[in-house]
């Protein structure tokens, strides 16, 4: 592997603050998603929903527009001001989250979640592109690991806030509590975050126009390691989002609990332990990858293999306490696939392709993983219920774990071409290849 010899630019002043604010935006992104999941059991009871309908609400109702609009928004971000795009997006999705509290039936919920998806489509692609400009390749997995902590923090806050507000004021108020603060955060983004120079952290600030969508797709599809990483992360994403959508419901039904009974433990596990895992494993990945870039995909394969038996034991636990204990390992490694997927996308495309590259990755993960995971699990659960299974939801989630097993194979083979494909992307963009 070639080692770059060019002098790298210094750190951008204020980049730590920008990373914190972008992570906070990503946190709100997931708070707004998690609120629905936290209070889904009382909503199910009020509106008489099936698990399949829950799958639609927590999956495709949100994911369809979120994924579809992400690509045109990202093309805008590769040409326009990314900070302003994030500000507009945050305003839209926070407002639509608050409006969810007025829903009177399934279709009102469905339309409101579609509105949230429209807003959130403008969050991640420009943010990951900005972070790639703020941090050089040897620090990028850690920086994107910090950003990815927003998933865990958002889930933790969503669990705790949603359960507390539900217990005292009802499920509708939970959506108001989640949505309104996001409007304040949008002002913070607009007036305290600066737009970084494109390619700054790669010692490359290209003057050429951003390539078109088809040119970007052709380049990305020519990167074999990218396709295998994407497939592997898609399989993990299906499983991860099925578990995010239904773990709370599984525990409530299995152990006869209420939302507020499981919110704090799950919030600390997925948010606290998961957020710590994303940062720690991001550092480990950066250090291993500085010696051999193949560790980008391989770290996901290793952590997925380690977590698989523990996830099975969560679904076989005899007490809720043991379910929490078994869930520590899956929670710790559960977010690393997302940060590495974003990192790999930034490294495997040209500088001016980064927002579109991130958007296509996000499109795939969202439509198939976030959209499909809960829907697949909910549909299987409904099928098992009709077939007379004693624990249909638990059995459905056990089936879903098969996706994790398949991902390990894809990610192993992705590593074989990773160094070559990064060198190709760097050569095409004129950037310096990471050591």
N, C-alpha and C positions, 0 to 999 in steps of 0.2 A: 504494500500500500504506500502511496506517495505521501510524503510529509510536506506541508506547505512551508515556504520560507519567507513569504511576504510579511511585512510588519502589520500587525492588527491595530485597528483604531482603539482609542481608550474608551472607557465606559461613558455612556451618555448620562449627563447630569440629570438627576431626578428619576432614573429608570426604576429604582426600587419602589418609589411612590407609585409610578405608573403600573408596575406589576401588581402592587397591592390593590389598586383601584380596579384593575381589570379582573383580578381574582375575586374581588367583592362583587363585581357585576356578574361573574360566572356563578357566584354563590346565590345571588338573587334569582338567576336563571333557574337554578335547581330548587330553591325554596318554592318558587311558583309552581313547579311541577309536583313537588313532594306534598304540598298541602292537600291536593286531591287524593293522593294515595293514603295519607294519614287519616282522613275522615271518610274514606270510601265505604267503610262498613255501615255507618249511620246513613249515608246517602243511599246505599244499596237497600237498606231497610225502608227508607222513606219512599223511594221511587220503585221498589220491587225489581231491582236489576238482577241479571244473571252474571256469572263469572265471564261469560263471553262479552257481554256489554261492558263490563268493567275493563276487559282487555281493549275494547274499542276506545273507551274514554282515556285510559292511561297510555294507549299506544297510538293507533293510527289517526284518531281525531286530532291529536297534536302533531304527530310526525309527518303526515302527508304534506301539509303546507310548509311546515318547518324545513323539511328536506327539499321540497321542490323549489322554494324561493331562495334557498341558501346559495345556489349557484349564480343566478343573476345578481344577487346582492354582493357576492364575492367578486364578480367581474367589475361591479361598481367600485368595490373596495380596492381592487388592483389599479384603479384609475383615479379614485377620488380620495376624500379625507376620511380615513377610517374612524377617527374619534367621533366625528359627527354622525356617522352611520350607526355606531354603537349607541350614541345618545338617543337617536330617533327610535332605534329598536327597543331599547330599555323602556322608553316611555310607552310604547305600544303594548308590550307584553305585560307590563305592570298594570296598566289600565284595564286590559282584558282580564287579568287575574281578579282584580277587584270586582269586575262586572259578573264574574262567575257566581258570586254570592247571591245574585238575584235570580238564579235559575229556578224554574218551576217544574221541569221534567227532564228526561234523558236528552232530548234534542236541544234544549237550551244549554245543557252542559256540553254537549257535543260541539255546538257552534262556538261557545265561549273558548273551549280548548283549541279549536281551530284558530281563533283570534290570537291566543297565546303563541301558537306555533308560528303565525305570521310574524309577530314581533321578534321572537327568539331566533328566527332565521338570520337576523342581522347581527347576532352577538359573537359567536365563536370564530367564524372565518376572518373577519378583520382583526380580532383580538390576537389570535395565534400568529397572524402575519406580523402584527406590531411587535410581539414578543420576540419573534425570530430576528427582527431588526434591532432589538434592544440588547440581545444576548448572543455571543459568538457560539459556534457549534459545540465547543467543549463545555459550555455551561447551559446549553439549551435544554437538555432533558430535565435538569434540575428546575430551570425556570418554568418550563411547561408542566413539570410535576407540581410546582407551587400553584400554578394556574389551575391545574386539574384538581387540586384540593378544594376548589370551589364546589365541585360535585359533592364531596363528602360533607363540607361545611353546610352546603345548601340542604342536603338531606337531613343532617342533624338538626339544623334550625327548623326545617319544615316539620319534622317529627315533633319536636318539643313545642314549638309555637302553635302548630295546628292542634295538638292534643290539649294544651293548656286552654287555648281560646275556645275550643269545642266544649271542654268540660264546664266552662263558666258562662259562655255566651252562645253556644251552638255552632254548627258547622259553617253556616253562612258567614259569620263574623270572621272565621279563620281566613277566608279569601280576602276580606277587606284588610286584615292585619298583614297579609303577605304582599298585597299589591301596592298599597299606598306608599310605603317607604321607598319603593323602587323609583317613584317619581322624583323623590328628593335626591336619590343617588344619581339620576340622569343629569341633574344640574351640576353635581360634583364632577362627573366625567367631563361635561362640556367646558367647565371653567378651570379645571386643574390638570387635565391630561393634555400633553402636546403630541402632535403627529411626528413620529421619528422619520428620519431619512431612510428611504428604502435601500436595503442591502448594506447598511452601515456596519453591522457586526460581522459581515463577511468580507470586509475591505473591498466591497463592490457596490457602487451606487449607480446603477444603470440609467442611461439617458434614453434608451430605446423605449418605444411604446410597449405596453403589455400585449402579449400575443393573444390571438383569438381563442375562443373556447375549444374549437376543434383542434387547433394546433397544440393547445395544452393537453387535451385528452390523448392525442396521438403520442405525445412525449411520455405521459404518465403510463399509458398502456404498453409502452415499449420497455418499461422498467419491470422486469419479472419479479424482483423482490418486493416492489410496491404492491403488485397484484396479490402476492401470497400473504403479505402482511395484512392487506385489506381483508382478504378472505378469512384469515385466522382471527382477526379482531372482530369481524362480523359475527362469527360463530360465538365468540365470547360475549359480545354485546347482546345477542339474542338471549343467552342464558342470564347475564347480569341484570338485564332490565325485566325479565320475567320474575327474578327473585326480588328486585327492588319493588315491583308492583304488588307482589303477593306475599312477601315474608310476613308483613304485619298481619294481614288477613289470616295467613296460615297459623300464626301463633295465637291470635284471638280465637279462632275456631277450635283449634286443637286443645288449648288449655283454658278455654272459657274466660277470656280476658276482654278488657275494654281498650279503646285506643290509647287512653292515658296510661294504662298499665304497661304497655310495650314501647311507648314513644321514647322515653329517656334511655333505656338500654340499647334500643336499635339506633337511636341518634348518636350515642357515644361510640357504638361499634362502627357503624358505617361512616359517620362523620369524623369522630376523633381518631379511632384506630385507622380508618381508611385514609384520612388526610395525612396522618403521620407516615403511613406506608407509602403514599405517593411521593412524599418528599425524600424519605430515606432511600427508597428503591430508585428514585430519580438520580440521587447522588451515586449510588452503587452502579447504575447503568452508565452514567457519565464516566466514571473511573474505569470500568471494564471496557467501555467503548473507546476510550482514549488509547487503549492498547490494541483493541480489535473491534472494529465497527460492527461485526456480526452479532455482538451482544445486544444491539438494539432489539431485534426480534427475539433473540434467544432468551432474554430476561423474561419476556412475557410467557414463552413456552415453559420455562422452568417454574415460574410462580403458578401458572395454571395447573401444572401437573401436581405441585405440592398441595394446592387448595382443593383439588377435586375430592379426595376421600373425606376431608373435613366437611365439605358442603353436603355430602351424602349423610354424614352423621347428624348434621343439623336437622334433617328431615326424619331421622330415626330416633331422636332423643325422647326419653321418657318423661322428662320434666322440662319446663321452660328455662330453668337455670342451666341445665346441661346444653340446651339449644344455644344459649348465649355463649357458653364456653367454647363449643365446637365452632361457633361463628367467628371467633377471633381471627383465625388464620385467613379464611376467605375474605374477611373485611380488610385485613392488612394489605393483601395483594390485589384487592378488587378494583382499584382505580388505575393501576400502572399501565394497563393495556391502552387506555385512552391517551395518556400523556405520551407514550412511545409512538402511538399511531400518529399523533400530531407532529411529534419530533421527526419521525421518518418522512412524513409528507413534506415538511419544510426542507429536508435534506435531499430528497429525491427529485425535486423539480427546480426550474430556474427561479431566480429571485422574483421576477415579475409574474410568476405563475403561482406564487405562494397562497394568495387568498383563494384563488379558484381551486388549487390543489386541496387546501384545507376544506373548502366547501364541498368538493366532491367526496372526500373522505367522510365528512360530516353527513352529507346527503345519504351515503350508503349506510353508515352506522345508524342514522336516524330512521330512515324509511324501513330498513330491514331489521335492525336491532331493536331500537326503541319502539318502532311501530309494530314489528312482528313478534318480539319476545312476549309481551303481555297477552297479545291476541292468541298466539299459539298456545301458551300455557292455559289461558282461560278456556279456550275451545276444548283442549284435551281434558281439563277438569270437568267441564260440562258433560263430555262424552263418558268419562269414568263415573260421574254421578248417575247418569242414565243407565250405565251398565251395572250399577249396584256396588261400586267400590266403597269400602268403609271410610277411606280417607282420600277422596278424589283429588283434592288440591295437592296434597303431599305427593301422591303418585305421579301427578302431572309434572311437578317440579323435578322429580327424580328422572323422568324421561328427558327433561330439558338439559340435564347435566351431560347428556351425550354430545351436545354441541361443544362443550368444553373439551372433551376428549379429542374430538376431531380437529380442534384448533391447534393442538400441540404439534401435529404432523405438519400443518401448513406453515407454522412459524419456524420450525426447524429448517425446512427447505428454503424459506425466505432468507435466512442468514447466509446461505451459500453464495448468493449473488449480490448481497447488500453492498459490499465495498466497491465492487465494479460499477454498480448503478449510481452510487454517490459520486464516484469519480466522473462519470458521464455527465451528471447534472452540474457539477462544479465546472467542468471544462466548457460546457455549453454556456454557462452564465458568466464565466470569467472570474468566479469567486475562488478563494483558496480552500482546498480540501482540508477537512479536519484531520488532525494527526491521528 
